[in-house]
């Protein structure tokens, strides 16, 4: 997946927004909460990070397909150093899951306001 395709997949999700933080990192949010990050800044160094389920976290880490995301591992985030080596559909699915996991933690009021 290219960074452009990552951006398009993330922004296609309901109520998704993007801000630039920590230098050049693009931070994707829903309801003000992060669900994915991609960039060249200090935090991500050209890779992409996103929230995953507990099971996906274990599988991705144990198989070496991803590493625990710096600063966010305790919240079950993974980092992929070489996004280009992954299939577009697979990454888009991970983004959809990350968005859903974060959306589910929003208050009922916030979800209603965002029409989620």
C-alpha positions in Angstrom: 0.0 0.0 0.0 1.2 3.5 -0.8 0.9 6.4 1.6 -1.6 8.0 -0.7 -3.7 4.8 -0.7 -3.4 4.7 3.1 -4.7 8.3 3.3 -7.6 7.6 1.0 -8.6 4.4 2.9 -8.5 6.2 6.2 -10.4 9.3 5.0 -13.1 7.1 3.4 -14.1 6.0 6.9 -17.1 7.7 8.6 -16.3 10.9 10.4 -12.6 10.5 9.9 -10.3 13.5 10.1 -6.6 14.0 9.6 -4.2 16.4 11.4 -0.5 16.8 11.1 1.3 16.3 14.4 4.7 15.5 15.8 6.5 17.0 12.8 5.3 15.4 9.6 3.1 12.6 10.9 -0.4 12.4 9.6 -2.7 11.4 12.4 -6.1 10.0 11.6 -8.9 10.5 14.1 -12.5 9.8 14.7 -14.3 11.9 17.3 -10.9 13.5 18.2 -9.4 10.1 19.1 -6.5 8.6 17.1 -7.0 5.4 15.1 -4.0 5.5 12.8 -0.8 7.4 12.1 1.5 7.5 9.1 4.5 9.6 8.4 8.1 10.5 8.4 8.3 12.3 11.7 10.3 11.2 14.8 7.5 8.9 16.1 7.0 6.9 12.9 10.0 7.2 10.7 8.2 6.4 7.5 6.0 3.6 8.9 2.3 3.4 9.7 0.7 2.6 13.1 -2.8 1.7 14.0 -5.0 0.2 16.7 -5.8 -3.5 16.4 -7.8 -6.1 18.4 -6.0 -8.1 21.1 -5.9 -11.2 18.9 -4.5 -9.3 15.9 -1.9 -7.6 18.1 -0.6 -11.0 19.2 -0.6 -12.5 15.7 1.0 -9.5 14.0 3.7 -9.3 16.6 4.4 -13.0 16.9 4.6 -13.5 13.2 7.0 -10.5 12.8 4.6 -8.7 10.3 4.5 -5.8 12.7 6.1 -4.5 15.9 4.6 -3.0 19.0 4.0 0.7 18.2 6.3 3.0 20.2 4.4 4.8 23.0 1.1 3.0 22.1 1.8 -0.7 22.5 -0.1 -0.9 25.8 -3.2 0.3 23.9 -2.7 -2.5 21.4 -1.3 -0.5 18.5 1.1 -2.0 16.0 3.6 -0.4 13.7 4.4 -1.5 10.1 7.8 -0.3 9.0 7.3 -1.0 5.3 3.8 -0.2 4.3 4.6 -1.0 0.6 5.0 -4.7 1.4 1.4 -5.1 2.4 -1.7 -5.6 0.3 -4.0 -2.6 -0.1 -7.1 -4.6 0.9 -5.5 -6.0 4.0 -4.3 -2.6 5.3 -7.7 -1.0 4.4 -9.4 -3.7 6.5 -7.0 -3.0 9.4 -7.9 0.7 9.2 -11.6 -0.1 9.1 -11.1 -2.3 12.3 -9.0 0.4 14.0 -11.7 3.0 13.2 -14.4 0.7 14.6 -12.4 -0.1 17.8 -11.9 3.6 18.5 -15.4 4.6 17.6 -16.8 2.0 20.0 -15.0 3.7 22.9 -16.6 7.1 22.1 -19.6 8.3 24.2 -23.1 7.6 22.9 -23.5 11.3 22.5 -20.3 11.7 20.5 -21.3 8.7 18.3 -24.7 10.2 17.7 -23.2 13.6 16.8 -20.9 11.9 14.3 -23.7 9.6 13.0 -21.8 6.5 13.8 
